[in-house]
């Protein structure tokens, strides 16, 4: 029941049930430690979905330590927790650590062989998405294509896992400007999501955001706006007001509005996205630099160059150069390629953080260049 409530975003009710289950599992002269850890893992998943990231990380780490100590370093179920830790680190912008977690999870699952199907595709997709966000496109693409193939074989062509894998591969295709192919995959994923989850689910909203951004890049702005508004409405109805997914929806819609020359609404949406991101992710998160950059692009479009410059503006190329000099932590592709005033797509593909280029002009706030230098110091 708690799992169902958590998936439906009824976090408070689910948390009460999880904590009660943990108390029961831990009680008595013969506590069921394995059950207690399983419930703790599910509770960590709730924290992740509710954007309580530090609590999620603490629980995941305790569960991973228990599994490794009790069952050994090659225990197959340890891979699921390591994979979740990798996704969490990816969300937090800690790409090197995320890759380490995910590569270790895959190594365990590769040893397991038959019977690994339940977790293998998810871990494989997570690794591929991370590599794509790190700009390692040639390495990511065969992994993501394999994930789609295995998802269809293991789970079926009309299942959630297949939709997730299609979305991940489509994201890579958008990064490499293969927009028509990406659109085809995203429309297929959307059909699956609507069939599996219903038309108003967050999975549907995430796919709508991705498809909207692809359509915007393909200069199909009217349809992009329609899908983006639908996605944002779903998020705002089902999520807490300060959730990062709402910021993502706002930022993506803002870039579509800018393409349509609806600058006032675009600025308002981008500022709101920035405010949510700073509050929910922290002022040094890569996402903040991206939203700052996007806002600067909007300001430049309406001739407010001095304000745009305060947020990254013409010198934002320097941010990309700073990012590239960092050896142990790679920035998102748009930073690695050298940010410019021209905004790029704003997407959040089920665990993927990538949002394009541009900046912010609120007095006293750091520029996108400064945030980028703080996240990936020279």
C-alpha positions as CSV (number, residue, x, y, z in Angstrom):
1,X,0.0,0.0,0.0
2,X,2.8,2.4,0.9
3,X,4.4,1.7,-2.5
4,X,1.2,2.6,-4.3
5,X,0.8,5.8,-2.3
6,X,4.4,6.8,-2.9
7,X,3.9,6.3,-6.7
8,X,0.7,8.4,-6.6
9,X,2.8,11.2,-4.9
10,X,0.9,10.8,-1.6
11,X,4.1,11.1,0.2
12,X,3.0,11.9,3.7
13,X,0.6,8.9,3.9
14,X,3.2,6.6,2.4
15,X,5.9,7.7,4.8
16,X,3.8,6.9,7.8
17,X,3.2,3.4,6.5
18,X,6.8,2.8,5.7
19,X,8.0,4.0,9.1
20,X,5.4,1.7,10.7
21,X,6.6,-1.2,8.7
22,X,10.2,-0.5,9.7
23,X,9.3,-0.4,13.4
24,X,7.5,-3.8,13.1
25,X,10.4,-5.3,11.2
26,X,13.0,-4.1,13.7
27,X,11.0,-5.1,16.8
28,X,11.1,-8.1,19.0
29,X,13.9,-10.6,19.9
30,X,14.3,-11.7,16.3
31,X,14.1,-8.6,14.1
32,X,13.8,-9.1,10.4
33,X,16.7,-7.0,9.2
34,X,16.3,-8.0,5.6
35,X,12.7,-6.8,5.5
36,X,13.6,-3.6,7.4
37,X,16.3,-2.8,4.8
38,X,13.9,-3.5,1.9
39,X,11.4,-1.0,3.4
40,X,14.1,1.5,4.0
41,X,15.1,1.2,0.4
42,X,11.5,2.0,-0.6
43,X,11.4,4.9,1.8
44,X,14.6,6.3,0.2
45,X,12.8,6.1,-3.1
46,X,10.0,8.2,-1.7
47,X,12.5,10.8,-0.5
48,X,14.0,10.9,-3.9
49,X,10.6,11.5,-5.6
50,X,9.8,14.1,-3.0
51,X,13.1,15.9,-3.6
52,X,14.3,15.2,-0.1
53,X,17.7,14.3,-1.6
54,X,19.9,14.3,1.5
55,X,17.5,12.0,3.4
56,X,17.4,9.7,0.3
57,X,21.1,9.5,0.1
58,X,21.6,8.7,3.8
59,X,19.1,5.8,3.6
60,X,20.4,4.4,0.3
61,X,23.9,4.4,1.7
62,X,22.9,2.6,4.9
63,X,21.0,0.0,2.9
64,X,23.9,-0.5,0.5
65,X,26.3,-1.0,3.5
66,X,24.0,-3.6,5.1
67,X,23.6,-5.6,1.8
68,X,27.3,-5.6,1.1
69,X,28.3,-6.6,4.7
70,X,25.6,-9.2,5.0
71,X,25.6,-10.8,1.5
72,X,28.9,-9.7,-0.1
73,X,30.0,-7.2,-2.7
74,X,28.5,-9.2,-5.6
75,X,25.0,-9.6,-4.2
76,X,22.6,-8.9,-7.1
77,X,20.1,-6.8,-5.0
78,X,23.0,-4.5,-4.0
79,X,23.1,-3.4,-7.6
80,X,19.6,-1.9,-7.4
81,X,20.7,0.3,-4.5
82,X,23.9,1.3,-6.2
83,X,21.9,2.2,-9.3
84,X,19.6,4.4,-7.3
85,X,22.6,6.1,-5.6
86,X,23.9,6.7,-9.1
87,X,20.7,8.3,-10.2
88,X,20.7,10.5,-7.1
89,X,24.3,11.6,-7.7
90,X,23.3,12.4,-11.3
91,X,20.4,14.6,-10.1
92,X,22.8,16.4,-7.7
93,X,25.3,17.1,-10.5
94,X,28.0,14.8,-9.1
95,X,28.6,13.0,-12.4
96,X,31.9,11.2,-11.6
97,X,30.4,9.7,-8.5
98,X,27.2,8.8,-10.4
99,X,29.2,7.0,-13.0
100,X,31.1,5.0,-10.4
101,X,27.9,3.8,-8.7
102,X,26.3,2.9,-12.0
103,X,29.3,1.1,-13.5
104,X,29.6,-1.0,-10.3
105,X,25.9,-1.8,-10.4
106,X,26.3,-3.0,-14.1
107,X,29.3,-5.1,-13.2
108,X,27.3,-6.9,-10.5
109,X,24.4,-7.5,-12.8
110,X,26.6,-8.7,-15.6
111,X,28.0,-11.4,-13.3
112,X,24.5,-12.4,-12.3
113,X,23.4,-13.5,-15.8
114,X,19.9,-14.9,-16.2
115,X,17.3,-13.5,-13.8
116,X,18.8,-10.0,-13.8
117,X,16.1,-8.7,-16.2
118,X,14.0,-6.9,-13.5
119,X,16.8,-4.4,-12.8
120,X,19.2,-4.6,-15.8
121,X,17.4,-2.3,-18.2
122,X,16.8,0.4,-15.7
123,X,20.5,0.4,-14.6
124,X,21.6,0.3,-18.3
125,X,19.4,3.3,-19.2
126,X,20.5,5.3,-16.2
127,X,24.2,4.7,-17.2
128,X,23.5,5.7,-20.8
129,X,21.6,8.9,-19.7
130,X,24.5,9.9,-17.5
131,X,27.1,9.4,-20.1
132,X,25.0,11.4,-22.6
133,X,24.7,14.3,-20.0
134,X,28.5,14.1,-19.6
135,X,28.9,14.6,-23.4
136,X,30.2,11.1,-24.0
137,X,27.8,10.5,-26.9
138,X,29.7,7.8,-28.7
139,X,29.9,5.8,-25.5
140,X,26.3,6.4,-24.5
141,X,24.5,5.6,-27.8
142,X,25.2,1.8,-28.0
143,X,24.3,1.5,-24.3
144,X,21.0,3.3,-24.8
145,X,20.2,1.3,-28.0
146,X,20.9,-1.9,-26.2
147,X,18.6,-0.7,-23.3
148,X,15.7,-0.3,-25.8
149,X,16.3,-3.7,-27.3
150,X,16.5,-5.5,-23.9
151,X,13.5,-3.6,-22.6
152,X,11.4,-4.8,-25.5
153,X,12.7,-8.4,-25.0
154,X,12.5,-8.5,-21.2
155,X,9.4,-6.4,-20.5
156,X,7.5,-6.1,-23.8
157,X,7.1,-3.3,-26.4
158,X,4.2,-1.6,-24.6
159,X,5.6,-1.4,-21.0
160,X,6.9,1.3,-18.8
161,X,10.5,0.1,-19.0
162,X,10.4,0.3,-22.8
163,X,9.0,3.9,-22.7
164,X,11.8,4.9,-20.3
165,X,14.4,3.4,-22.6
166,X,12.9,5.1,-25.6
167,X,12.9,8.5,-23.8
168,X,16.6,8.1,-22.8
169,X,17.7,7.2,-26.4
170,X,15.6,10.1,-27.8
171,X,17.3,12.5,-25.4
172,X,20.7,11.5,-26.8
173,X,19.4,11.9,-30.4
174,X,18.3,15.5,-29.5
175,X,21.8,16.2,-28.1
176,X,23.2,15.2,-31.4
177,X,20.6,17.1,-33.5
178,X,18.8,14.1,-34.9
179,X,15.4,15.7,-34.1
180,X,13.2,13.7,-36.5
181,X,14.4,10.4,-35.1
182,X,14.0,11.7,-31.5
183,X,10.5,12.9,-32.2
184,X,9.5,9.5,-33.5
185,X,10.8,7.7,-30.3
186,X,9.2,10.3,-28.0
187,X,5.8,10.0,-29.6
188,X,6.0,6.2,-29.2
189,X,7.0,6.6,-25.6
190,X,4.1,9.0,-25.0
191,X,1.6,6.5,-26.4
192,X,3.0,3.9,-24.0
193,X,3.0,6.2,-21.0
194,X,-0.6,7.3,-21.6
195,X,-1.7,3.7,-21.9
196,X,0.2,2.4,-18.9
197,X,-0.1,5.4,-16.5
198,X,-3.0,7.4,-17.7
199,X,-3.1,10.8,-19.4
200,X,-2.4,12.8,-16.3
201,X,0.6,11.0,-14.8
202,X,4.0,12.5,-14.1
203,X,5.6,10.0,-16.4
204,X,3.4,11.4,-19.2
205,X,4.3,14.9,-18.2
206,X,8.0,14.1,-18.4
207,X,7.7,12.7,-21.9
208,X,5.6,15.7,-22.9
209,X,8.3,18.0,-21.7
210,X,10.9,16.1,-23.8
211,X,8.8,16.0,-26.9
212,X,7.9,19.7,-26.5
213,X,11.5,20.6,-26.4
214,X,12.3,18.5,-29.5
215,X,9.4,20.1,-31.4
216,X,10.6,23.6,-30.3
217,X,14.1,22.8,-31.7
218,X,12.4,21.6,-34.9
219,X,10.6,25.0,-35.1
220,X,7.2,23.5,-34.4
221,X,6.6,26.0,-31.7
222,X,2.8,26.0,-31.6
223,X,2.6,22.3,-30.9
224,X,5.5,22.6,-28.5
225,X,3.8,25.2,-26.5
226,X,0.6,23.2,-26.3
227,X,2.4,20.1,-25.0
228,X,4.6,22.1,-22.7
229,X,1.5,23.8,-21.0
230,X,-0.1,20.4,-20.7
231,X,3.0,19.0,-18.9
232,X,3.3,21.9,-16.6
233,X,-0.4,21.7,-15.6
234,X,0.2,18.0,-14.7
235,X,3.2,18.8,-12.6
236,X,1.6,21.7,-10.8
237,X,-1.4,19.6,-9.9
238,X,0.5,16.6,-8.6
239,X,3.8,17.9,-7.2
240,X,4.7,20.3,-4.3
241,X,5.1,23.9,-5.5
242,X,8.9,23.9,-5.2
243,X,9.6,20.6,-7.0
244,X,12.5,20.7,-9.6
245,X,10.2,19.1,-12.2
246,X,8.0,22.2,-12.1
247,X,11.1,24.4,-12.7
248,X,12.0,22.2,-15.6
249,X,8.6,22.5,-17.1
250,X,8.7,26.3,-16.7
251,X,12.1,26.6,-18.2
252,X,11.2,24.5,-21.2
253,X,8.0,26.4,-21.8
254,X,9.9,29.7,-21.4
255,X,12.3,28.8,-24.3
256,X,9.3,27.9,-26.5
257,X,7.7,31.2,-25.7
258,X,10.9,33.1,-26.5
259,X,11.0,31.4,-29.9
260,X,7.4,32.7,-30.4
261,X,8.6,36.2,-29.3
262,X,6.3,36.1,-26.3
263,X,9.1,37.7,-24.3
264,X,7.3,38.9,-21.2
265,X,5.8,35.6,-20.4
266,X,9.0,33.8,-21.2
267,X,10.9,36.0,-18.8
268,X,8.3,35.4,-16.0
269,X,8.5,31.7,-16.5
270,X,12.3,31.5,-16.5
271,X,12.5,33.6,-13.4
272,X,10.1,31.3,-11.6
273,X,12.1,28.3,-12.8
274,X,15.3,29.9,-11.4
275,X,13.7,30.7,-8.1
276,X,12.5,27.1,-7.6
277,X,15.8,25.6,-8.7
278,X,17.8,27.8,-6.2
279,X,15.5,26.9,-3.4
280,X,15.2,23.1,-4.1
281,X,18.6,22.3,-5.6
282,X,20.9,24.9,-4.0
283,X,22.6,27.9,-5.5
284,X,25.6,26.0,-6.7
285,X,23.8,23.3,-8.7
286,X,24.5,23.1,-12.5
287,X,20.8,23.7,-13.1
288,X,21.0,27.2,-11.6
289,X,23.7,28.1,-14.1
290,X,21.6,26.9,-16.9
291,X,18.5,28.8,-15.9
292,X,20.6,31.9,-15.3
293,X,21.9,31.5,-18.9
294,X,18.4,31.0,-20.3
295,X,17.2,34.1,-18.6
296,X,20.1,36.1,-20.0
297,X,19.2,35.0,-23.5
298,X,15.7,36.3,-23.1
299,X,17.0,39.6,-21.8
300,X,19.3,39.8,-24.8
301,X,16.5,39.2,-27.2
302,X,14.6,42.3,-25.9
303,X,17.7,44.5,-25.9
304,X,18.4,44.5,-22.2
305,X,22.1,43.7,-22.8
306,X,23.5,45.2,-19.6
307,X,21.2,43.1,-17.5
308,X,22.0,40.0,-19.6
309,X,25.7,40.6,-19.2
310,X,25.4,40.7,-15.4
311,X,24.2,37.1,-15.6
312,X,26.7,35.6,-18.0
313,X,26.0,37.4,-21.2
314,X,28.7,37.7,-23.8
315,X,31.4,36.2,-21.7
316,X,29.6,33.1,-20.9
317,X,31.9,31.3,-23.3
318,X,34.4,31.5,-20.5
319,X,32.2,29.3,-18.4
320,X,32.5,26.6,-21.0
321,X,36.3,26.9,-21.0
322,X,36.4,26.7,-17.3
323,X,34.2,23.6,-17.3
324,X,36.5,21.8,-19.8
325,X,39.6,22.3,-17.7
326,X,38.0,20.3,-14.9
327,X,39.4,16.8,-15.2
328,X,37.5,14.8,-12.7
329,X,34.0,16.2,-13.1
330,X,32.4,16.8,-16.5
331,X,29.7,19.4,-17.1
332,X,26.6,19.0,-19.1
333,X,27.1,19.0,-22.9
334,X,26.0,22.5,-23.4
335,X,28.7,23.8,-21.0
336,X,31.4,21.5,-22.4
337,X,30.6,22.9,-25.9
338,X,30.9,26.4,-24.7
339,X,27.8,28.2,-23.6
340,X,26.5,31.0,-25.8
341,X,23.6,33.5,-25.6
342,X,21.5,31.3,-27.9
343,X,19.5,29.0,-25.5
344,X,19.4,25.3,-26.1
345,X,16.7,22.8,-25.3
346,X,15.4,22.5,-21.7
347,X,14.7,19.0,-20.8
348,X,14.7,16.6,-17.9
349,X,14.6,13.1,-19.2
350,X,13.7,10.9,-16.2
351,X,16.8,11.5,-14.2
352,X,18.6,13.6,-16.7
353,X,19.5,17.2,-16.0
354,X,20.2,19.3,-19.1
355,X,18.7,22.6,-19.9
356,X,20.5,24.8,-22.4
357,X,22.3,28.1,-22.3
358,X,21.6,31.6,-21.1
359,X,21.5,33.7,-17.7
360,X,19.9,36.0,-15.0
361,X,20.0,39.7,-14.0
362,X,18.6,40.0,-10.5
363,X,20.9,42.5,-8.6
364,X,23.2,40.7,-6.2
365,X,22.8,37.3,-7.7
366,X,25.8,35.4,-9.1
367,X,26.1,35.2,-12.8
368,X,25.9,31.9,-14.7
369,X,29.6,32.2,-15.3
370,X,30.3,32.4,-11.5
371,X,28.0,29.5,-10.7
372,X,29.6,27.3,-13.4
373,X,33.1,28.2,-12.1
374,X,32.0,27.2,-8.6
375,X,30.5,23.9,-9.7
376,X,33.4,22.9,-12.0
377,X,36.4,24.9,-10.7
378,X,39.4,25.4,-12.9
